[in-house]
């Protein structure tokens, strides 16, 4: 059984290999974006930022996650046919990419960067981009679909990010004390709740909700709750990987009972 540390290290090493390639795609793509702003070109850039955002989020690299997320939103707006990419927008895109490069290189080279300063600079740049894009920029736009990105987003998330988090939960169940199990389970359940909501997987969301409720009502049974949660989440993951895009499993009866508050006797 892999330990929590070894699982994260494996994911981190993959990130160190993948991130420079994604950054290169962005930098090279921006060089010719004004000449070629086709939907395929913009989708390539959006896919790169989406992948980078997801990888960084799994490793809790918040600065990189936030910048990549902002760039993904901008590229989604650039998919609109009425958008014209002028010199000012092009310059701002390069500035945003430079902020991402600074944050990435600091992580890749173990250097120091002022996260607050980089994020503030990023916010200023993207506020200007939003002003230029006007109504084309919609903050309530849902995450990009599989068709938009040219690959199955849900499949990718469940193959990589969900697997890493379930492996982490399984590892702490093998080696850790109740308090650490509680901490890890609560974190994973919160993440999976958001995942179920954003991907519209009602069953996966309900498993997370039932897990959180069970921890609230029966914290003394955290080990049992964690084992049941792992089983339910793994079953939900298997369903999604097999093609389910609406449910993602469901809470077991035992889990549902634990989600109920204790009755006074």
C-alpha positions, 0 to 999 in steps of 0.5 A: 500500500502506498503511503500518503507521502509517496502518492503525493510525490508521484503526482508531484513528479508528474506535474514537474514533467507536464507543467513545462510542456503545457507552458510551452503550448501556451507561450507558442500559441500566444505568439500567433494568436492574432493571426490565427484565432480559430476555435481549434487554436483557442481550444488548444490553449484552453485545454492546456490551462484547464489541464494545468489548473486541474494538476495544480489543484490536486497538489494544492498549489493555489497560486498556479491553480488560480492563475490557470483558472483565470486564463481558462476563463479568458480563453473560453471568452475568446471562443466567442465568434464576435471577439476580435483580438487586438494588440491590447488584448494580445499584450494583456494575454502575454502579461497573464502568461508571464504571471503564470510562468513566474509562479510555475518556474518558482515551483519547478526550481524551488525558488521564492516568489511573492504569491500575493504580489503575483496574484494581485498583478494577475487580478489587475491584468484579467480585470483589464481583459474582462473590460476589453471583452465586455459581454463576451466574458461571462463569470457564470459560464459553466466549466468547458465541456468535453466537446469544447476541450476535445477530450473527456474532461470527466473521464480525465478527472476521475482517472487521475485526480479522483484516483489520487485522492482515493489512494490517499484515503486508502493509505491513511486507513492502513496506517493512520490514527483516527484524527488524521483519518478524520482530517483526510476524509473531511478534505476528500469529501469536501472536494468530491462534493464540489466535483459532484456539483460541477460535473452534475453527478448527483449520486457522487455528490450525495455520497459526499454529503452523506459522508460529511453528515456522518462525520458531523453526527457520529465522529466517534465512528470515523474509521467505519465511516471512512471505510464505507466512504471509500467503498462508495466513492470507489463504486461511484468512480467505477461507474463514471469510468464505465461511462456514467455521466449522470449519477456516479454511484449512490450512498449505501444504506449503511452510509445513509444510516450513519448520516442520520443524527443520533436519537435521544433515548 
